[in-house]
Amino acid sequence: MYNVDQKAISKLAREDVDFNTCTMIVALVSIRTPWKNIVKNIEAVKKFGSKAKPLNNKSKNKGYKYIRTHAKQLHETIFNNYMTIEEKLVALTDIPNIGYAKAGFILQLCLGKVGCIDCHNASKHGVDLLKLTTGKNASLALKLKKAKEYVEVCKAAGGSKKLWNDWCKDRYESSLENKSGEPFTSARQVSALHLEAVVTLSR
């Protein structure tokens, strides 16, 4: 799953600023949203932009506008060969509504590094997400320290590839137990939605 979908996203994001922008927006829109709805929500964003219902949250809306405004700079940051992963994580948290988890998701999508310790993974791996947060006014030194701790958490959980594949399997299995709505057809479908969502927005 990871070797197909993540690799495709990474290649396109590296080559195309606009595609990379769409990748970041997908990560933003996915916050606290059922993954099954990701393509539907992205279609709404494509049609209505900042006025889309999935961006009704004030902070998420600011994040969308920030990504659109700073697209080129963010692309250069993500693919900068001279910045550490921790520095990239910190830079991405300048996007409103993006913390280390979704910054890690962006780097997972675009670089195949780090990963997303969302509420599901935090519970699974016994991670206290509150210990991996900083205020916007925190010192750079503290932000980099927390970013390093976040990277270590992702490594301890198995790394980017394992986090991706396990998350897709977990979401599929969880959907089979959920009596509301149709379950995913497979873990493969869960993974493929990552690429489908970004491509949908980029068309």
Backbone torsions as a table, in degrees:
resi	resn	phi	psi	omega
1	MET	NA	-56.5	179.3
2	TYR	-59.0	-43.9	-176.2
3	ASN	-64.9	-20.3	178.5
4	VAL	-95.0	-60.2	-170.7
5	ASP	-75.6	-45.9	179.9
6	GLN	-63.9	-42.9	-178.1
7	LYS	-62.1	-39.5	179.4
8	ALA	-65.6	-44.2	179.1
9	ILE	-62.9	-46.1	-177.6
10	SER	-59.6	-45.9	-178.7
11	LYS	-61.4	-46.6	-178.0
12	LEU	-69.4	-38.0	-179.6
13	ALA	-65.7	-38.8	179.3
14	ARG	-65.1	-38.2	-173.9
15	GLU	-83.2	-22.3	-169.6
16	ASP	-136.8	115.7	179.6
17	VAL	-57.5	-42.2	-177.8
18	ASP	-64.2	-41.1	178.8
19	PHE	-66.2	-40.1	177.6
20	ASN	-61.7	-39.5	177.0
21	THR	-60.2	-43.8	179.0
22	CYS	-63.3	-35.8	178.2
23	THR	-62.2	-44.3	178.9
24	MET	-65.4	-37.9	179.9
25	ILE	-66.6	-38.9	176.5
26	VAL	-60.2	-43.8	178.2
27	ALA	-60.9	-41.5	179.7
28	LEU	-65.2	-48.0	-177.3
29	VAL	-64.6	-27.9	-176.4
30	SER	-72.7	-11.3	-176.5
31	ILE	-61.6	123.4	177.5
32	ARG	49.9	41.5	179.4
33	THR	-131.8	133.8	177.8
34	PRO	-55.5	130.6	-176.6
35	TRP	-61.1	-28.6	-179.8
36	LYS	-60.7	-25.2	-176.9
37	ASN	-94.6	3.6	-170.6
38	ILE	-60.6	-44.0	-178.0
39	VAL	-68.5	-41.3	177.7
40	LYS	-60.0	-42.8	179.6
41	ASN	-67.5	-37.9	178.5
42	ILE	-68.5	-36.0	175.9
43	GLU	-61.6	-38.3	177.5
44	ALA	-65.8	-41.2	178.2
45	VAL	-65.0	-39.8	179.0
46	LYS	-62.6	-38.5	-176.7
47	LYS	-79.1	-40.9	-171.5
48	PHE	-112.9	-4.5	179.7
49	GLY	59.6	-135.0	-176.1
50	SER	-67.2	-13.5	179.3
51	LYS	-89.7	0.7	-178.5
52	ALA	-65.8	145.4	-178.9
53	LYS	-57.2	-39.7	178.9
54	PRO	-63.6	-10.8	178.3
55	LEU	-109.6	20.4	179.6
56	ASN	-64.6	-29.6	176.7
57	ASN	-61.3	127.3	-173.9
58	LYS	-57.8	-45.7	-178.1
59	SER	-68.3	-40.2	178.7
60	LYS	-65.1	-37.3	178.5
61	ASN	-64.7	-40.4	176.6
62	LYS	-63.4	-38.8	178.6
63	GLY	-62.1	-42.2	178.6
64	TYR	-61.0	-47.0	-178.8
65	LYS	-66.6	-36.3	178.1
66	TYR	-63.6	-45.4	179.7
67	ILE	-61.2	-44.9	179.9
68	ARG	-63.0	-40.9	-176.9
69	THR	-72.2	-36.1	-174.1
70	HIS	-109.6	26.4	-173.7
71	ALA	-54.4	-48.2	-176.8
72	LYS	-65.9	-43.6	179.7
73	GLN	-63.0	-42.2	-179.7
74	LEU	-66.9	-38.4	176.8
75	HIS	-61.6	-44.4	179.5
76	GLU	-64.6	-36.7	178.8
77	THR	-65.1	-49.2	-177.4
78	ILE	-59.6	-39.7	-175.0
79	PHE	-104.2	18.2	177.8
80	ASN	-73.4	122.5	-177.4
81	ASN	-77.9	-9.2	-175.6
82	TYR	-105.9	-2.3	177.9
83	MET	-99.1	144.6	174.8
84	THR	-76.9	163.3	176.2
85	ILE	-59.8	-38.9	179.3
86	GLU	-63.4	-40.8	178.0
87	GLU	-65.0	-37.2	178.5
88	LYS	-67.7	-41.3	177.0
89	LEU	-58.5	-47.4	-179.5
90	VAL	-62.0	-43.8	-179.8
91	ALA	-61.3	-39.5	-178.5
92	LEU	-71.0	-24.1	177.2
93	THR	-74.9	-3.1	171.0
94	ASP	-70.7	-18.5	176.2
95	ILE	-71.5	123.3	178.2
96	PRO	-52.8	135.8	178.3
97	ASN	77.6	2.5	178.5
98	ILE	-105.5	116.1	174.3
99	GLY	-101.8	-166.4	-177.2
100	TYR	-64.3	-34.4	-178.3
101	ALA	-62.3	-49.6	-178.9
102	LYS	-77.5	-28.1	171.8
103	ALA	-63.4	-39.6	176.3
104	GLY	-65.6	-35.0	177.1
105	PHE	-64.9	-42.2	178.6
106	ILE	-61.1	-44.1	179.8
107	LEU	-69.8	-30.7	175.6
108	GLN	-65.7	-45.0	179.3
109	LEU	-64.7	-45.8	-171.2
110	CYS	-87.6	-31.8	-174.4
111	LEU	-119.6	-14.6	-174.3
112	GLY	73.4	28.9	-179.7
113	LYS	-126.1	161.2	179.1
114	VAL	62.3	-123.5	-177.2
115	GLY	150.4	179.1	-176.2
116	CYS	-114.0	107.6	172.8
117	ILE	-90.7	80.8	178.7
118	ASP	-82.1	-171.1	-177.3
119	CYS	-61.8	-34.5	179.2
120	HIS	-66.0	-49.8	-179.7
121	ASN	-68.8	-33.8	178.4
122	ALA	-62.0	-43.8	178.5
123	SER	-66.2	-42.7	-177.6
124	LYS	-64.3	-40.0	-174.4
125	HIS	-102.9	7.3	176.7
126	GLY	65.2	41.8	-178.2
127	VAL	-101.2	130.8	174.4
128	ASP	-91.2	101.7	-175.6
129	LEU	-63.9	-26.3	179.5
130	LEU	-63.9	-26.6	179.0
131	LYS	-79.6	-8.1	-179.5
132	LEU	-113.5	31.6	178.7
133	THR	-125.2	154.9	174.2
134	THR	-138.7	155.1	174.5
135	GLY	-74.5	159.2	-179.8
136	LYS	-61.5	-27.1	-178.3
137	ASN	-93.3	8.7	178.3
138	ALA	-65.8	155.6	179.4
139	SER	-67.9	155.8	177.9
140	LEU	-59.7	-38.9	-179.7
141	ALA	-59.8	-43.3	179.3
142	LEU	-67.9	-41.3	178.9
143	LYS	-60.9	-42.9	179.3
144	LEU	-66.9	-35.4	177.7
145	LYS	-63.7	-46.0	179.4
146	LYS	-67.1	-36.7	177.8
147	ALA	-63.0	-41.2	178.1
148	LYS	-63.9	-40.6	177.2
149	GLU	-62.6	-39.7	179.4
150	TYR	-63.9	-44.1	178.6
151	VAL	-59.8	-41.5	179.7
152	GLU	-64.9	-37.6	177.4
153	VAL	-61.8	-43.6	179.5
154	CYS	-64.7	-39.8	177.5
155	LYS	-63.7	-43.7	-179.6
156	ALA	-64.0	-29.0	179.5
157	ALA	-82.3	-1.4	175.9
158	GLY	116.2	-8.2	178.4
159	GLY	92.2	175.2	-171.4
160	SER	-57.0	-49.2	-176.4
161	LYS	-64.3	-46.9	-178.9
162	LYS	-65.6	-42.3	178.2
163	LEU	-58.5	-43.1	179.7
164	TRP	-62.5	-55.7	-175.0
165	ASN	-64.5	-41.4	179.6
166	ASP	-66.7	-39.1	179.4
167	TRP	-62.2	-42.8	179.1
168	CYS	-63.6	-42.4	177.5
169	LYS	-64.1	-42.9	-179.5
170	ASP	-63.7	-41.9	-179.8
171	ARG	-66.7	-37.2	176.9
172	TYR	-63.7	-50.3	-178.3
173	GLU	-63.9	-37.8	178.2
174	SER	-64.9	-36.8	-178.9
175	SER	-66.6	-27.5	179.1
176	LEU	-69.9	-27.3	-178.9
177	GLU	-88.7	-16.6	-178.0
178	ASN	-83.3	120.6	-174.8
179	LYS	-83.3	-4.0	178.9
180	SER	-102.7	121.7	177.7
181	GLY	83.5	166.8	-179.4
182	GLU	-75.2	137.5	177.4
183	PRO	-74.7	164.3	171.3
184	PHE	-64.0	151.8	179.1
185	THR	-78.8	-24.7	-178.3
186	SER	-171.6	167.1	173.0
187	ALA	-65.6	-31.1	178.0
188	ARG	-60.3	-40.0	178.0
189	GLN	-63.8	-41.9	178.9
190	VAL	-58.2	-44.6	179.8
191	SER	-65.9	-44.9	-176.9
192	ALA	-61.9	-26.3	179.9
193	LEU	-64.0	-26.0	176.3
194	HIS	-59.6	-52.4	-178.9
195	LEU	-68.0	-42.2	-179.0
196	GLU	-60.2	-41.7	-178.4
197	ALA	-64.6	-44.2	-179.0
198	VAL	-67.7	-43.4	179.9
199	VAL	-64.2	-39.0	178.5
200	THR	-58.1	-43.5	-178.7
201	LEU	-74.2	-29.4	-174.2
202	SER	-82.7	-14.6	-176.1
203	ARG	-66.8	NA	NA
